[in-house]
Amino acid sequence: MGVSIQLDDDEALVLFEFLASREDLRAELKLEAPEFHAFDSLHAALERVLVVPFEPNYSTLLSAARTSLDLTRFRGRVVVTV
C-alpha cells in the first residue's frame, strides 16, 4: 500500500526547504527514529521530483513560494489519497 499526496508547486517547495533542515528538526521536535524516518522519506521523495532547489535563483523562488502561501489565502488544496 502506498499513499499519494498532491501539493501545488509552492507548497512542495516550502515543505522541501523545511524538511531540508531535518538534522536540527529532529532535536528541536524531539523526534524518535520512526518519526525521523518518516520526515526523511518525505524529504527524499520531494528531492526526487523537484528541480527548483538546483536553480541558481533558488532563494528568490523560495521567497516567492513562501509569500504565495500566505495563510489567509489557504484553500485546503492538499489532497491525500490512500
PDB file of N, CA, C and O in Angstrom:
ATOM      1  N   MET A   1       0.841  -1.168   0.000  1.00  0.00           N
ATOM      2  CA  MET A   1       0.000   0.000   0.000  1.00  0.00           C
ATOM      3  C   MET A   1       0.895   1.242   0.000  1.00  0.00           C
ATOM      4  O   MET A   1       1.945   1.266   0.642  1.00  0.00           O
ATOM      5  N   GLY A   2       0.480   2.226  -0.700  1.00  0.00           N
ATOM      6  CA  GLY A   2       1.188   3.493  -0.722  1.00  0.00           C
ATOM      7  C   GLY A   2       0.215   4.633  -0.553  1.00  0.00           C
ATOM      8  O   GLY A   2      -0.995   4.458  -0.697  1.00  0.00           O
ATOM      9  N   VAL A   3       0.733   5.774  -0.256  1.00  0.00           N
ATOM     10  CA  VAL A   3      -0.071   6.980  -0.083  1.00  0.00           C
ATOM     11  C   VAL A   3       0.439   8.016  -1.062  1.00  0.00           C
ATOM     12  O   VAL A   3       1.646   8.186  -1.230  1.00  0.00           O
ATOM     13  N   SER A   4      -0.463   8.690  -1.693  1.00  0.00           N
ATOM     14  CA  SER A   4      -0.116   9.738  -2.646  1.00  0.00           C
ATOM     15  C   SER A   4      -0.570  11.069  -2.068  1.00  0.00           C
ATOM     16  O   SER A   4      -1.717  11.209  -1.645  1.00  0.00           O
ATOM     17  N   ILE A   5       0.330  12.045  -2.051  1.00  0.00           N
ATOM     18  CA  ILE A   5      -0.001  13.376  -1.547  1.00  0.00           C
ATOM     19  C   ILE A   5       0.174  14.361  -2.688  1.00  0.00           C
ATOM     20  O   ILE A   5       1.229  14.406  -3.321  1.00  0.00           O
ATOM     21  N   GLN A   6      -0.845  15.137  -2.947  1.00  0.00           N
ATOM     22  CA  GLN A   6      -0.794  16.127  -4.019  1.00  0.00           C
ATOM     23  C   GLN A   6      -0.625  17.514  -3.415  1.00  0.00           C
ATOM     24  O   GLN A   6      -1.462  17.963  -2.631  1.00  0.00           O
ATOM     25  N   LEU A   7       0.456  18.188  -3.781  1.00  0.00           N
ATOM     26  CA  LEU A   7       0.741  19.551  -3.328  1.00  0.00           C
ATOM     27  C   LEU A   7       0.937  20.421  -4.551  1.00  0.00           C
ATOM     28  O   LEU A   7       1.358  19.938  -5.602  1.00  0.00           O
ATOM     29  N   ASP A   8       0.632  21.708  -4.419  1.00  0.00           N
ATOM     30  CA  ASP A   8       0.986  22.569  -5.535  1.00  0.00           C
ATOM     31  C   ASP A   8       2.484  22.874  -5.446  1.00  0.00           C
ATOM     32  O   ASP A   8       3.126  22.533  -4.452  1.00  0.00           O
ATOM     33  N   ASP A   9       3.034  23.503  -6.463  1.00  0.00           N
ATOM     34  CA  ASP A   9       4.484  23.721  -6.538  1.00  0.00           C
ATOM     35  C   ASP A   9       5.020  24.500  -5.345  1.00  0.00           C
ATOM     36  O   ASP A   9       6.064  24.151  -4.794  1.00  0.00           O
ATOM     37  N   ASP A  10       4.317  25.543  -4.946  1.00  0.00           N
ATOM     38  CA  ASP A  10       4.787  26.361  -3.824  1.00  0.00           C
ATOM     39  C   ASP A  10       4.767  25.584  -2.518  1.00  0.00           C
ATOM     40  O   ASP A  10       5.701  25.678  -1.722  1.00  0.00           O
ATOM     41  N   GLU A  11       3.715  24.822  -2.296  1.00  0.00           N
ATOM     42  CA  GLU A  11       3.625  24.009  -1.082  1.00  0.00           C
ATOM     43  C   GLU A  11       4.764  22.997  -1.032  1.00  0.00           C
ATOM     44  O   GLU A  11       5.394  22.813   0.010  1.00  0.00           O
ATOM     45  N   ALA A  12       5.023  22.345  -2.157  1.00  0.00           N
ATOM     46  CA  ALA A  12       6.092  21.352  -2.213  1.00  0.00           C
ATOM     47  C   ALA A  12       7.447  21.987  -1.944  1.00  0.00           C
ATOM     48  O   ALA A  12       8.266  21.418  -1.222  1.00  0.00           O
ATOM     49  N   LEU A  13       7.688  23.150  -2.512  1.00  0.00           N
ATOM     50  CA  LEU A  13       8.978  23.816  -2.341  1.00  0.00           C
ATOM     51  C   LEU A  13       9.191  24.253  -0.896  1.00  0.00           C
ATOM     52  O   LEU A  13      10.270  24.038  -0.344  1.00  0.00           O
ATOM     53  N   VAL A  14       8.193  24.854  -0.281  1.00  0.00           N
ATOM     54  CA  VAL A  14       8.309  25.298   1.102  1.00  0.00           C
ATOM     55  C   VAL A  14       8.471  24.099   2.036  1.00  0.00           C
ATOM     56  O   VAL A  14       9.271  24.150   2.971  1.00  0.00           O
ATOM     57  N   LEU A  15       7.732  23.039   1.798  1.00  0.00           N
ATOM     58  CA  LEU A  15       7.869  21.826   2.601  1.00  0.00           C
ATOM     59  C   LEU A  15       9.247  21.213   2.428  1.00  0.00           C
ATOM     60  O   LEU A  15       9.860  20.778   3.404  1.00  0.00           O
ATOM     61  N   PHE A  16       9.741  21.174   1.198  1.00  0.00           N
ATOM     62  CA  PHE A  16      11.083  20.649   0.936  1.00  0.00           C
ATOM     63  C   PHE A  16      12.128  21.410   1.752  1.00  0.00           C
ATOM     64  O   PHE A  16      12.982  20.799   2.394  1.00  0.00           O
ATOM     65  N   GLU A  17      12.062  22.719   1.726  1.00  0.00           N
ATOM     66  CA  GLU A  17      13.041  23.538   2.451  1.00  0.00           C
ATOM     67  C   GLU A  17      12.936  23.308   3.962  1.00  0.00           C
ATOM     68  O   GLU A  17      13.949  23.237   4.658  1.00  0.00           O
ATOM     69  N   PHE A  18      11.721  23.195   4.451  1.00  0.00           N
ATOM     70  CA  PHE A  18      11.512  22.914   5.869  1.00  0.00           C
ATOM     71  C   PHE A  18      12.153  21.577   6.248  1.00  0.00           C
ATOM     72  O   PHE A  18      12.848  21.479   7.259  1.00  0.00           O
ATOM     73  N   LEU A  19      11.920  20.573   5.449  1.00  0.00           N
ATOM     74  CA  LEU A  19      12.459  19.249   5.748  1.00  0.00           C
ATOM     75  C   LEU A  19      13.968  19.169   5.515  1.00  0.00           C
ATOM     76  O   LEU A  19      14.633  18.301   6.079  1.00  0.00           O
ATOM     77  N   ALA A  20      14.506  20.057   4.698  1.00  0.00           N
ATOM     78  CA  ALA A  20      15.952  20.064   4.441  1.00  0.00           C
ATOM     79  C   ALA A  20      16.720  20.371   5.713  1.00  0.00           C
ATOM     80  O   ALA A  20      17.896  20.025   5.826  1.00  0.00           O
ATOM     81  N   SER A  21      16.079  21.007   6.656  1.00  0.00           N
ATOM     82  CA  SER A  21      16.732  21.312   7.934  1.00  0.00           C
ATOM     83  C   SER A  21      16.457  20.201   8.944  1.00  0.00           C
ATOM     84  O   SER A  21      16.409  20.453  10.148  1.00  0.00           O
ATOM     85  N   ARG A  22      16.281  19.003   8.467  1.00  0.00           N
ATOM     86  CA  ARG A  22      15.838  17.891   9.299  1.00  0.00           C
ATOM     87  C   ARG A  22      16.790  17.528  10.435  1.00  0.00           C
ATOM     88  O   ARG A  22      16.332  17.029  11.463  1.00  0.00           O
ATOM     89  N   GLU A  23      18.089  17.756  10.293  1.00  0.00           N
ATOM     90  CA  GLU A  23      19.006  17.435  11.385  1.00  0.00           C
ATOM     91  C   GLU A  23      18.652  18.270  12.613  1.00  0.00           C
ATOM     92  O   GLU A  23      18.567  17.739  13.721  1.00  0.00           O
ATOM     93  N   ASP A  24      18.449  19.552  12.427  1.00  0.00           N
ATOM     94  CA  ASP A  24      18.042  20.422  13.530  1.00  0.00           C
ATOM     95  C   ASP A  24      16.616  20.090  13.972  1.00  0.00           C
ATOM     96  O   ASP A  24      16.284  20.164  15.155  1.00  0.00           O
ATOM     97  N   LEU A  25      15.793  19.729  13.010  1.00  0.00           N
ATOM     98  CA  LEU A  25      14.398  19.434  13.278  1.00  0.00           C
ATOM     99  C   LEU A  25      14.258  18.251  14.236  1.00  0.00           C
ATOM    100  O   LEU A  25      13.407  18.262  15.125  1.00  0.00           O
ATOM    101  N   ARG A  26      15.088  17.243  14.051  1.00  0.00           N
ATOM    102  CA  ARG A  26      14.991  16.054  14.896  1.00  0.00           C
ATOM    103  C   ARG A  26      15.197  16.415  16.362  1.00  0.00           C
ATOM    104  O   ARG A  26      14.444  15.963  17.225  1.00  0.00           O
ATOM    105  N   ALA A  27      16.206  17.222  16.648  1.00  0.00           N
ATOM    106  CA  ALA A  27      16.467  17.611  18.030  1.00  0.00           C
ATOM    107  C   ALA A  27      15.395  18.568  18.548  1.00  0.00           C
ATOM    108  O   ALA A  27      14.921  18.437  19.676  1.00  0.00           O
ATOM    109  N   GLU A  28      15.026  19.523  17.713  1.00  0.00           N
ATOM    110  CA  GLU A  28      14.048  20.538  18.135  1.00  0.00           C
ATOM    111  C   GLU A  28      12.692  19.930  18.468  1.00  0.00           C
ATOM    112  O   GLU A  28      12.067  20.292  19.465  1.00  0.00           O
ATOM    113  N   LEU A  29      12.246  19.011  17.632  1.00  0.00           N
ATOM    114  CA  LEU A  29      10.936  18.393  17.844  1.00  0.00           C
ATOM    115  C   LEU A  29      11.006  17.124  18.683  1.00  0.00           C
ATOM    116  O   LEU A  29       9.984  16.492  18.950  1.00  0.00           O
ATOM    117  N   LYS A  30      12.214  16.754  19.099  1.00  0.00           N
ATOM    118  CA  LYS A  30      12.429  15.538  19.893  1.00  0.00           C
ATOM    119  C   LYS A  30      11.862  14.309  19.180  1.00  0.00           C
ATOM    120  O   LYS A  30      11.164  13.485  19.771  1.00  0.00           O
ATOM    121  N   LEU A  31      12.191  14.217  17.883  1.00  0.00           N
ATOM    122  CA  LEU A  31      11.704  13.087  17.091  1.00  0.00           C
ATOM    123  C   LEU A  31      12.470  11.820  17.429  1.00  0.00           C
ATOM    124  O   LEU A  31      13.689  11.837  17.598  1.00  0.00           O
ATOM    125  N   GLU A  32      11.748  10.744  17.523  1.00  0.00           N
ATOM    126  CA  GLU A  32      12.388   9.447  17.692  1.00  0.00           C
ATOM    127  C   GLU A  32      12.626   8.872  16.303  1.00  0.00           C
ATOM    128  O   GLU A  32      12.175   9.444  15.311  1.00  0.00           O
ATOM    129  N   ALA A  33      13.321   7.761  16.225  1.00  0.00           N
ATOM    130  CA  ALA A  33      13.736   7.186  14.944  1.00  0.00           C
ATOM    131  C   ALA A  33      12.588   6.984  13.951  1.00  0.00           C
ATOM    132  O   ALA A  33      12.749   7.346  12.786  1.00  0.00           O
ATOM    133  N   PRO A  34      11.444   6.431  14.346  1.00  0.00           N
ATOM    134  CA  PRO A  34      10.378   6.226  13.357  1.00  0.00           C
ATOM    135  C   PRO A  34       9.853   7.534  12.750  1.00  0.00           C
ATOM    136  O   PRO A  34       9.627   7.614  11.542  1.00  0.00           O
ATOM    137  N   GLU A  35       9.665   8.544  13.583  1.00  0.00           N
ATOM    138  CA  GLU A  35       9.184   9.828  13.080  1.00  0.00           C
ATOM    139  C   GLU A  35      10.222  10.491  12.191  1.00  0.00           C
ATOM    140  O   GLU A  35       9.894  11.061  11.151  1.00  0.00           O
ATOM    141  N   PHE A  36      11.485  10.408  12.616  1.00  0.00           N
ATOM    142  CA  PHE A  36      12.557  10.981  11.812  1.00  0.00           C
ATOM    143  C   PHE A  36      12.622  10.284  10.455  1.00  0.00           C
ATOM    144  O   PHE A  36      12.812  10.940   9.431  1.00  0.00           O
ATOM    145  N   HIS A  37      12.467   8.978  10.439  1.00  0.00           N
ATOM    146  CA  HIS A  37      12.489   8.223   9.181  1.00  0.00           C
ATOM    147  C   HIS A  37      11.362   8.687   8.261  1.00  0.00           C
ATOM    148  O   HIS A  37      11.566   8.841   7.057  1.00  0.00           O
ATOM    149  N   ALA A  38      10.182   8.909   8.821  1.00  0.00           N
ATOM    150  CA  ALA A  38       9.043   9.372   8.011  1.00  0.00           C
ATOM    151  C   ALA A  38       9.329  10.748   7.418  1.00  0.00           C
ATOM    152  O   ALA A  38       9.077  10.968   6.233  1.00  0.00           O
ATOM    153  N   PHE A  39       9.854  11.685   8.221  1.00  0.00           N
ATOM    154  CA  PHE A  39      10.221  13.007   7.718  1.00  0.00           C
ATOM    155  C   PHE A  39      11.287  12.882   6.629  1.00  0.00           C
ATOM    156  O   PHE A  39      11.200  13.531   5.587  1.00  0.00           O
ATOM    157  N   ASP A  40      12.285  12.049   6.879  1.00  0.00           N
ATOM    158  CA  ASP A  40      13.384  11.882   5.924  1.00  0.00           C
ATOM    159  C   ASP A  40      12.889  11.271   4.609  1.00  0.00           C
ATOM    160  O   ASP A  40      13.348  11.661   3.536  1.00  0.00           O
ATOM    161  N   SER A  41      11.970  10.327   4.687  1.00  0.00           N
ATOM    162  CA  SER A  41      11.412   9.716   3.478  1.00  0.00           C
ATOM    163  C   SER A  41      10.617  10.729   2.659  1.00  0.00           C
ATOM    164  O   SER A  41      10.690  10.733   1.430  1.00  0.00           O
ATOM    165  N   LEU A  42       9.860  11.584   3.339  1.00  0.00           N
ATOM    166  CA  LEU A  42       9.105  12.624   2.653  1.00  0.00           C
ATOM    167  C   LEU A  42      10.056  13.606   1.977  1.00  0.00           C
ATOM    168  O   LEU A  42       9.831  14.000   0.832  1.00  0.00           O
ATOM    169  N   HIS A  43      11.105  13.998   2.672  1.00  0.00           N
ATOM    170  CA  HIS A  43      12.100  14.902   2.089  1.00  0.00           C
ATOM    171  C   HIS A  43      12.743  14.272   0.858  1.00  0.00           C
ATOM    172  O   HIS A  43      12.903  14.940  -0.164  1.00  0.00           O
ATOM    173  N   ALA A  44      13.110  13.003   0.942  1.00  0.00           N
ATOM    174  CA  ALA A  44      13.739  12.311  -0.193  1.00  0.00           C
ATOM    175  C   ALA A  44      12.793  12.232  -1.387  1.00  0.00           C
ATOM    176  O   ALA A  44      13.219  12.383  -2.532  1.00  0.00           O
ATOM    177  N   ALA A  45      11.505  11.995  -1.120  1.00  0.00           N
ATOM    178  CA  ALA A  45      10.521  11.938  -2.211  1.00  0.00           C
ATOM    179  C   ALA A  45      10.417  13.290  -2.907  1.00  0.00           C
ATOM    180  O   ALA A  45      10.347  13.347  -4.135  1.00  0.00           O
ATOM    181  N   LEU A  46      10.407  14.372  -2.143  1.00  0.00           N
ATOM    182  CA  LEU A  46      10.357  15.709  -2.743  1.00  0.00           C
ATOM    183  C   LEU A  46      11.640  16.006  -3.511  1.00  0.00           C
ATOM    184  O   LEU A  46      11.608  16.609  -4.583  1.00  0.00           O
ATOM    185  N   GLU A  47      12.749  15.583  -2.962  1.00  0.00           N
ATOM    186  CA  GLU A  47      14.042  15.815  -3.611  1.00  0.00           C
ATOM    187  C   GLU A  47      14.112  15.136  -4.982  1.00  0.00           C
ATOM    188  O   GLU A  47      14.752  15.646  -5.902  1.00  0.00           O
ATOM    189  N   ARG A  48      13.457  13.996  -5.108  1.00  0.00           N
ATOM    190  CA  ARG A  48      13.471  13.266  -6.389  1.00  0.00           C
ATOM    191  C   ARG A  48      12.669  13.961  -7.480  1.00  0.00           C
ATOM    192  O   ARG A  48      12.953  13.776  -8.663  1.00  0.00           O
ATOM    193  N   VAL A  49      11.677  14.753  -7.107  1.00  0.00           N
ATOM    194  CA  VAL A  49      10.804  15.343  -8.118  1.00  0.00           C
ATOM    195  C   VAL A  49      10.979  16.840  -8.331  1.00  0.00           C
ATOM    196  O   VAL A  49      10.579  17.362  -9.371  1.00  0.00           O
ATOM    197  N   LEU A  50      11.566  17.537  -7.370  1.00  0.00           N
ATOM    198  CA  LEU A  50      11.724  18.983  -7.507  1.00  0.00           C
ATOM    199  C   LEU A  50      13.017  19.339  -8.239  1.00  0.00           C
ATOM    200  O   LEU A  50      14.066  18.750  -7.981  1.00  0.00           O
ATOM    201  N   VAL A  51      12.936  20.293  -9.140  1.00  0.00           N
ATOM    202  CA  VAL A  51      14.127  20.800  -9.821  1.00  0.00           C
ATOM    203  C   VAL A  51      14.503  22.197  -9.342  1.00  0.00           C
ATOM    204  O   VAL A  51      15.644  22.628  -9.512  1.00  0.00           O
ATOM    205  N   VAL A  52      13.557  22.896  -8.750  1.00  0.00           N
ATOM    206  CA  VAL A  52      13.786  24.279  -8.309  1.00  0.00           C
ATOM    207  C   VAL A  52      14.954  24.400  -7.327  1.00  0.00           C
ATOM    208  O   VAL A  52      15.699  25.376  -7.413  1.00  0.00           O
ATOM    209  N   PRO A  53      15.152  23.451  -6.390  1.00  0.00           N
ATOM    210  CA  PRO A  53      16.268  23.612  -5.457  1.00  0.00           C
ATOM    211  C   PRO A  53      17.647  23.684  -6.140  1.00  0.00           C
ATOM    212  O   PRO A  53      18.624  24.093  -5.512  1.00  0.00           O
ATOM    213  N   PHE A  54      17.728  23.299  -7.385  1.00  0.00           N
ATOM    214  CA  PHE A  54      19.000  23.326  -8.098  1.00  0.00           C
ATOM    215  C   PHE A  54      19.130  24.527  -9.025  1.00  0.00           C
ATOM    216  O   PHE A  54      20.122  24.668  -9.740  1.00  0.00           O
ATOM    217  N   GLU A  55      18.130  25.383  -9.007  1.00  0.00           N
ATOM    218  CA  GLU A  55      18.163  26.590  -9.833  1.00  0.00           C
ATOM    219  C   GLU A  55      19.064  27.641  -9.177  1.00  0.00           C
ATOM    220  O   GLU A  55      19.118  27.728  -7.951  1.00  0.00           O
ATOM    221  N   PRO A  56      19.770  28.438  -9.984  1.00  0.00           N
ATOM    222  CA  PRO A  56      20.657  29.458  -9.413  1.00  0.00           C
ATOM    223  C   PRO A  56      19.920  30.526  -8.601  1.00  0.00           C
ATOM    224  O   PRO A  56      20.506  31.131  -7.704  1.00  0.00           O
ATOM    225  N   ASN A  57      18.655  30.760  -8.905  1.00  0.00           N
ATOM    226  CA  ASN A  57      17.876  31.766  -8.177  1.00  0.00           C
ATOM    227  C   ASN A  57      16.932  31.106  -7.162  1.00  0.00           C
ATOM    228  O   ASN A  57      15.831  31.597  -6.911  1.00  0.00           O
ATOM    229  N   TYR A  58      17.377  29.999  -6.591  1.00  0.00           N
ATOM    230  CA  TYR A  58      16.557  29.225  -5.654  1.00  0.00           C
ATOM    231  C   TYR A  58      16.019  30.072  -4.508  1.00  0.00           C
ATOM    232  O   TYR A  58      14.837  29.976  -4.177  1.00  0.00           O
ATOM    233  N   SER A  59      16.859  30.896  -3.900  1.00  0.00           N
ATOM    234  CA  SER A  59      16.397  31.670  -2.746  1.00  0.00           C
ATOM    235  C   SER A  59      15.277  32.639  -3.129  1.00  0.00           C
ATOM    236  O   SER A  59      14.361  32.873  -2.342  1.00  0.00           O
ATOM    237  N   THR A  60      15.352  33.196  -4.324  1.00  0.00           N
ATOM    238  CA  THR A  60      14.295  34.089  -4.802  1.00  0.00           C
ATOM    239  C   THR A  60      13.007  33.308  -5.034  1.00  0.00           C
ATOM    240  O   THR A  60      11.923  33.758  -4.662  1.00  0.00           O
ATOM    241  N   LEU A  61      13.133  32.140  -5.648  1.00  0.00           N
ATOM    242  CA  LEU A  61      11.960  31.298  -5.909  1.00  0.00           C
ATOM    243  C   LEU A  61      11.322  30.812  -4.611  1.00  0.00           C
ATOM    244  O   LEU A  61      10.098  30.752  -4.496  1.00  0.00           O
ATOM    245  N   LEU A  62      12.158  30.468  -3.640  1.00  0.00           N
ATOM    246  CA  LEU A  62      11.648  30.028  -2.345  1.00  0.00           C
ATOM    247  C   LEU A  62      10.919  31.166  -1.644  1.00  0.00           C
ATOM    248  O   LEU A  62       9.851  30.964  -1.066  1.00  0.00           O
ATOM    249  N   SER A  63      11.489  32.346  -1.695  1.00  0.00           N
ATOM    250  CA  SER A  63      10.845  33.511  -1.088  1.00  0.00           C
ATOM    251  C   SER A  63       9.483  33.780  -1.726  1.00  0.00           C
ATOM    252  O   SER A  63       8.517  34.090  -1.028  1.00  0.00           O
ATOM    253  N   ALA A  64       9.411  33.663  -3.036  1.00  0.00           N
ATOM    254  CA  ALA A  64       8.141  33.862  -3.741  1.00  0.00           C
ATOM    255  C   ALA A  64       7.128  32.786  -3.347  1.00  0.00           C
ATOM    256  O   ALA A  64       5.943  33.074  -3.184  1.00  0.00           O
ATOM    257  N   ALA A  65       7.594  31.559  -3.196  1.00  0.00           N
ATOM    258  CA  ALA A  65       6.702  30.466  -2.799  1.00  0.00           C
ATOM    259  C   ALA A  65       6.158  30.709  -1.398  1.00  0.00           C
ATOM    260  O   ALA A  65       4.972  30.509  -1.140  1.00  0.00           O
ATOM    261  N   ARG A  66       7.026  31.140  -0.503  1.00  0.00           N
ATOM    262  CA  ARG A  66       6.580  31.429   0.862  1.00  0.00           C
ATOM    263  C   ARG A  66       5.552  32.552   0.878  1.00  0.00           C
ATOM    264  O   ARG A  66       4.556  32.478   1.599  1.00  0.00           O
ATOM    265  N   THR A  67       5.788  33.573   0.097  1.00  0.00           N
ATOM    266  CA  THR A  67       4.854  34.697   0.025  1.00  0.00           C
ATOM    267  C   THR A  67       3.499  34.239  -0.494  1.00  0.00           C
ATOM    268  O   THR A  67       2.461  34.686  -0.006  1.00  0.00           O
ATOM    269  N   SER A  68       3.503  33.353  -1.478  1.00  0.00           N
ATOM    270  CA  SER A  68       2.240  32.909  -2.072  1.00  0.00           C
ATOM    271  C   SER A  68       1.416  32.039  -1.129  1.00  0.00           C
ATOM    272  O   SER A  68       0.214  31.859  -1.326  1.00  0.00           O
ATOM    273  N   LEU A  69       2.069  31.506  -0.114  1.00  0.00           N
ATOM    274  CA  LEU A  69       1.356  30.628   0.818  1.00  0.00           C
ATOM    275  C   LEU A  69       0.871  31.366   2.061  1.00  0.00           C
ATOM    276  O   LEU A  69       0.780  30.787   3.143  1.00  0.00           O
ATOM    277  N   ASP A  70       0.571  32.607   1.901  1.00  0.00           N
ATOM    278  CA  ASP A  70       0.001  33.394   2.985  1.00  0.00           C
ATOM    279  C   ASP A  70      -1.219  32.637   3.515  1.00  0.00           C
ATOM    280  O   ASP A  70      -2.136  32.322   2.756  1.00  0.00           O
ATOM    281  N   LEU A  71      -1.226  32.357   4.781  1.00  0.00           N
ATOM    282  CA  LEU A  71      -2.295  31.535   5.364  1.00  0.00           C
ATOM    283  C   LEU A  71      -3.688  32.116   5.190  1.00  0.00           C
ATOM    284  O   LEU A  71      -4.676  31.383   5.251  1.00  0.00           O
ATOM    285  N   THR A  72      -3.779  33.405   4.978  1.00  0.00           N
ATOM    286  CA  THR A  72      -5.113  33.972   4.789  1.00  0.00           C
ATOM    287  C   THR A  72      -5.715  33.544   3.459  1.00  0.00           C
ATOM    288  O   THR A  72      -6.917  33.687   3.237  1.00  0.00           O
ATOM    289  N   ARG A  73      -4.868  33.016   2.574  1.00  0.00           N
ATOM    290  CA  ARG A  73      -5.377  32.579   1.272  1.00  0.00           C
ATOM    291  C   ARG A  73      -5.426  31.059   1.154  1.00  0.00           C
ATOM    292  O   ARG A  73      -5.696  30.536   0.073  1.00  0.00           O
ATOM    293  N   PHE A  74      -5.171  30.345   2.243  1.00  0.00           N
ATOM    294  CA  PHE A  74      -5.175  28.879   2.199  1.00  0.00           C
ATOM    295  C   PHE A  74      -6.566  28.382   1.852  1.00  0.00           C
ATOM    296  O   PHE A  74      -7.556  28.811   2.444  1.00  0.00           O
ATOM    297  N   ARG A  75      -6.633  27.484   0.897  1.00  0.00           N
ATOM    298  CA  ARG A  75      -7.934  26.992   0.433  1.00  0.00           C
ATOM    299  C   ARG A  75      -8.068  25.472   0.582  1.00  0.00           C
ATOM    300  O   ARG A  75      -8.947  24.872  -0.038  1.00  0.00           O
ATOM    301  N   GLY A  76      -7.224  24.852   1.379  1.00  0.00           N
ATOM    302  CA  GLY A  76      -7.323  23.401   1.558  1.00  0.00           C
ATOM    303  C   GLY A  76      -6.982  22.633   0.305  1.00  0.00           C
ATOM    304  O   GLY A  76      -7.671  21.673  -0.041  1.00  0.00           O
ATOM    305  N   ARG A  77      -5.924  23.038  -0.385  1.00  0.00           N
ATOM    306  CA  ARG A  77      -5.566  22.406  -1.658  1.00  0.00           C
ATOM    307  C   ARG A  77      -4.882  21.062  -1.499  1.00  0.00           C
ATOM    308  O   ARG A  77      -4.776  20.319  -2.475  1.00  0.00           O
ATOM    309  N   VAL A  78      -4.415  20.721  -0.312  1.00  0.00           N
ATOM    310  CA  VAL A  78      -3.699  19.474  -0.121  1.00  0.00           C
ATOM    311  C   VAL A  78      -4.671  18.300  -0.264  1.00  0.00           C
ATOM    312  O   VAL A  78      -5.730  18.273   0.362  1.00  0.00           O
ATOM    313  N   VAL A  79      -4.291  17.343  -1.091  1.00  0.00           N
ATOM    314  CA  VAL A  79      -5.130  16.171  -1.330  1.00  0.00           C
ATOM    315  C   VAL A  79      -4.318  14.934  -0.964  1.00  0.00           C
ATOM    316  O   VAL A  79      -3.201  14.762  -1.451  1.00  0.00           O
ATOM    317  N   VAL A  80      -4.867  14.076  -0.115  1.00  0.00           N
ATOM    318  CA  VAL A  80      -4.207  12.838   0.282  1.00  0.00           C
ATOM    319  C   VAL A  80      -5.085  11.681  -0.159  1.00  0.00           C
ATOM    320  O   VAL A  80      -6.284  11.656   0.119  1.00  0.00           O
ATOM    321  N   THR A  81      -4.478  10.722  -0.851  1.00  0.00           N
ATOM    322  CA  THR A  81      -5.227   9.531  -1.255  1.00  0.00           C
ATOM    323  C   THR A  81      -4.501   8.303  -0.758  1.00  0.00           C
ATOM    324  O   THR A  81      -3.274   8.287  -0.660  1.00  0.00           O
ATOM    325  N   VAL A  82      -5.260   7.288  -0.447  1.00  0.00           N
ATOM    326  CA  VAL A  82      -4.705   6.018   0.023  1.00  0.00           C
ATOM    327  C   VAL A  82      -5.136   4.928  -0.929  1.00  0.00           C
ATOM    328  O   VAL A  82      -4.785   3.764  -0.735  1.00  0.00           O
TER     329      VAL A  82
END
